[in-house]
């Protein structure tokens, strides 16, 4: 028996599961090499942006108080704008999460009487409360901002005919969610989003296009902002934070759109000028430096998971061979006990809180109980190895992250171990 196999067995992985995983992994080497090439190009892109901004050691320390002279923060935002090929960027620790970043982008650029249109179907659960699809205090609906939606076609493509019909004179902003969220649809590639942007701009050239870019950054060598998106928005505890950012979010886009969002974050008349970085700049910059290779590790883990679970007879979305648009891997397990077992396995492989057993709970912002496995260094970070699922039909679990591929691999093997032990799958 080889030493690596012996080691995994000592960690509780059955010999048959190890052999099954090793055989699957061997078949993926060529695909993993292609992911490494994307990571290399994105890494050099990030380094070049740092060099062009003349990043220096003094920028790493940040400022306090009002932040009027926070040159590190301003340099960080120049780097983000360069990486995402936009006029400006807002990158702040005061942005609490991805949903907060999206809220700032929407509320800063929409006014009473305007309408927003989602052209990729239902938005993510937490954003439904922001818009007012699910009634919440302070929603956009309370301020007289309307919402329309066009679902994707059954094959996952944009429904261009109905999108055209849905664009009204008062449609101010079009939202495109790149990732699937808690849905079993396909996530959207940059080329698909680019086609949709070109289409809506041909109908209404002045419409603002905002892309919810969460989980998609650095998966490809280009971003939606390079193809006409007026804003791309995301969280720093997902891909671009590289596992080092402890909080924060970003909005990259046109100068006007970014300034409007900044005014909503701070106050009219001050905008981006205030908001001290409070020592977060080093983590944000170093996290961005690591982000392309960390994202590559997460992608490899997702592809490994899809191949493993398809062989066990479950439906994987994306499937084992499809092109990847984000780091999320959905697996439809079909029953609640399998979902719990999967999450128990991911938690058992965690470096933090590995002894904890995840249980479903009424998580704020969701319409059903949610189970979440996340033994992470940064609380709630989903670029780190995690899995979560709403406890409702079709009982699909959403797996993402892995700062390193070995950790993602170990987590998937342990999830299989728990499911097999409970006789919910046969190897």
N, C-alpha and C positions, 0 to 999 in steps of 0.2 A: 504494500500500500504506500502511495506517495505521501510525502510529508504534509502537503496542502490538504489532501483529502482527510488525512488523519486529524489534522487541526480542526477542520469543519465538523467532523464527527464528534470531537470533544466539545464543540459548541452546541451540540444537539441536532445537527443535520444528519438525517438518515443516509446511509451509504448509497441507496438507490436514487435518492433525490440529488445527491452530489453528482453522480454519474449522469443523470438526466440533464442537469444544469450544465455540466462540462461539455457534453455533446452538443447542446444547443448553442453554447457560447462559441464553440469552435466553428460553427457554421456562419457566424456573424462577423468574422474578422475583417473581411473585405468591406463590409458596410461600415464597420467602426473606423476603418482607415479613412473613408470618405468624410465622416464626421470630424475627424482630426484635422483634415485639410480646411474645412470650413472654420474650425476653431482657430487655426493658425492665421487665416486671412483676417478674421475678426480681431484677433489679438494684436496684430500689426496695425490695424486700423485704429484701435484704442491708443496704442503707444504713439502713433503718429499724431493723434489729436492732442495728446498730452504735451508732446514736443512743440507742436505749433502754437499751443497756448502759453508756452514758456513756463510750464509748471516748475516751481522751485520749492525748496524745503520749507521756506517761511509760509507757504500757502497751506501747509498741512496742519497748522496749529489752530486756526479759526479765531473767532472773536466772541465777545460777550456784549451784554447791553443791547443797544438798538441795532448794532451790526452795520452802521453806516459805512465803515471802512473795512468790511470783511472781504479782503481781496482773495482769500482762499475760496470762499463761497462763490464769488463772481467768476473765478477761474474755473472752478468745477462746472459751473453752468455753461461757460464757453466750450468746455470739453464735451459736455453732453450734446450741445447744439452741433458741434462738429461731427461727432460720432453718428448722430441721427440725421445729419444733413438738413438742419433747420435754421431759421433765422435767430431763434432765441430758445432759452430753456429755463425752467423753474425746477430746481432740485433742492428740496428742503426737508430737514428733519421734522419740521412742524406739520408736514403732511403725514397723517397718522397711518394711512393704509392706501391700497389701490382704489378702493371705493371713495375715499376722501379726495384723492387726486381727480377722479372722474367727476365727482360732485363739484369741485372747484372749476374744472374745465367747462362743465355744463352751466352752472349758475353764473359764472363770470361772463359767459358769452351769449346767454339767452335772456330775453326780457319778456315781461307780461305781454301776452298776445302772440308770441312766437310759438312754433311747434318744432319738436324734434322727431326724427324718424329713424327707427332701428331697422336696418335692411338685412340683418342676419338672424331675424327671429327674436325670440325671448331673450332679454338681457339677464345677466347674472342676478341671483336672488337678492343680494344686498342692494343692488342698484334699483331694483323694482320699488323699494321703499323711498329712495331718493327721488325717483320720477313721480311717484304717486300711483303707480299700477297697484301697489299694495299701500293702502292709506297709512301715512306716517306724518307726524307733526313736522312742519317745515319743508315738506316736499315741494318739488317744482310745481306740481298741480295746484298747491295752495297759493302760489304766486301767479296763477293764470297762464302757465306754460303747458301747452298740450303735447300729447304723445301719440304717435302712430307707429305701426309695426308691420313689416312684411316678412313672412316666414321664408326660409330657404325652401327650395324645391326638394322633393323626396330624395333625390340623389346628392343633396348637399350643395348644389349650385345656387347662385343668386337668381331670384325670380325677376328678371329685368322688366318684363311687361307690367307686373304689378308694382314694381318700384316706380316706374314712370308715372303710373296712375296715382300713386300715393304722394308724389311730390306736389305740394300746394304752394300758392304764393307766399303763405306765411311760414313755410318750412324753412327754418333758419339754420338748422344743424342736422346732419346725418351721422348716426352712430353705427360703427361696425365693430362687433366683438370678435376678435381674432380667435380666441380660444372657445372651446365648447361649453365651459362652465359645467353646471350640474345637468348636462344633457348628453344624449348619445349621438348627437350629430357629429360630423367631421369638423375639425378645426380648419381655419382658412389660411391658405398659403399667401405669401406676399403677392405673387402674380395674380391670384384670384381677386385679392383686395384691390390691386392696381387697376384691374379691368373694371371693377365696380366704381372706383373713384372716377375714372375717365368717363364712364357712362353717366353718372349723376352730374358731373361738372358740365357735360355737354347739354344737359337739360336745364340746369340752373347754375351758371358759372360762379355766382357769388355765394353758393351754399357752403357752409363750414362742414368739413368732413373730419370727424374725430374717430380715431381708432383706439379701442381698448386693447392695448398691446401686451397685456399681462400674460406671462408664460411664453411669449413668442420671441422676445429679444435674443438675438445672436443665434437663433436656430438656423437662419439663413445668412448669407453674406450681405443682404440688403434689408432695409426696413420700409414699412409703408410710407413713411415720411419722405422717402426718395421718389415717390410716385404720386405726389399731389395731396397727401393727407395734410390738413391744416394743423392737426394736433395728433401726437401719439402720446399715450398716457399709461403709466404703470407704477408698480410698487418696487421699492428698493430691497424688500425682503423676498423678492422673487429673483429672476435672472440677473438683472443689472447690478444688484448689490453684491454678487459673488459670494454670499454667505458671511461677509464681514459687516455689511450695513446692519445696524441694530434697529432701524426704523426708517421711515421716510418714503417719499414718492417723487415722481417726476412728471413734468409736462413739457414736451418739446414741440415747437411749432412756429407759426408765424409770430412776428413781434407783437402784433395787436392781440392775437388770441392768448399768448402767454401773459402779456401785461394785464389783460382782463381777468385772467385767473389769479394772478398775483394780487390784484386789488381785492379780490374776494377773500384770499388767504389772509391778507394784512388789513389794509384800509385804503379807501380812496385818497389819492394825493401822495401816498407813500409807496404802494406797490412793492416792487422788488428791492427797493432801497433799504428796507428794514428786514429783520429776521436773522439774528446772529446764529452762526453755525454751532456754537457751544461745544467745539471740539470734535464734531462728527465728520469733519472734512477728510481727515486721514482715512477713516474707515470707508467712506463713500468712494474715494479715489482708488484706494487699494482694492476694494471690492470690485469696482469697475475694471481694474486691471486684470483681476482673476476671472471676471464674468464669462468670457468666451470659453475658457477651458472647463469651468464649472458647469456651464450649460451643456457642453459636450458630454460630460460625465452623466448628467441627468438624462440626456437623450439616449445614450447607450443603455442606461438602466431601463428606460421606457421600452426600447426595442427588445431588449432581453426579456422583459416582463410579457410583452405581447406574444413573443414566440413561445415562451413557457406555457402561458395560460391557454393559448390556442391548442397546443398539443394535449392539454388536459381536457379539452372539449368545451371550453368557455369562449364566448364572443369577446374579442378585443377590438377596441376602437381607439386609434386606428388599428388596422389589422397588422399582421406580422411583416408585410412587405410594402405597405403604403408609404408614400412620401410624408414626411413629418412637417407640421406647421407650428408645433409647440412642444413643451416637455411633458404634457399631461398624457397619461395612459389610462383609459377607462377599461374596466373589465366587468362585463355583465355576469354576475355570479348567480342571480336568480332566486336567492333566498337570504333572509336576514342572518342566519347562523353562519353562512359562508362569508358574508361581509364582516361579521364580528371576528371570525377566525383569521381572515386576511389582515385586518387591522392589528390583531394581537401579534401576528408574526412580524409586521413592520415595527411595532413598538418593542418587541423582544430583541430586535437587532439594533436598537438605538444606542448611541453612546451616553445619552442622558435619559434618566427615568425608564430604563429598560425593564424594570421590575413592575411597572405600572400596567394595569389592565384597562385598555380604553373601553368606555361604555357610551352608548348614545345619550345625548342630552339636548335640552332645548336651547340651542345656540342662537344668540341674538341675530335677527335679520333673515331667518330662514323659516319656511312654512312647515317643516317637519323636524323631528329629532335628527341630529347629525352625530355620527361617530367619527372621531379623529384620532389617528395615531401620529404623534409628532414628538419624538424624543430629541428635541433640537437645542442647539446652543443659543439661538435667538428665538424667543417665544413666537410661535405661529409662522416661522419662516418656512415657506413652501418651495424654496430652492434647496433646502435641506430635505433629507429623506422623510417623506410623510405620505399618509393616505387618509382620505376622508370620504364619507358617503352619506347622503340623505337616506334615512331608514324608510324607504318607500319603493314601490315598484319602479323600475325593473330590478331593484337591488343591484345597482352598479356601483363599484368602488372606483375612486379616482386616485391614482398613484402618481406622484411627481417628486422630482428632486433627487438629491444625492450629490453632496459636495465632491465625492469621489465615486468612481464607478465600482470599486470593490465594496463600498458600503451599500450601494444600490443593489448589487448582486446578492450580497448577504441577506438584505431585507427581503428580496423576492424569494430566495431559497427558504427563508424562515416562514414566510407567508404560506408557501406550499406545504411546508412541514406541518403547520397548524391545521390547514385544511385537510390534509391526508390523515392526520391523527384523529380528526373528528369524523372521518369516513364520509366527507363531503365531496371527495374526488378520489379517483383510483389512478395510481401511477402505472 
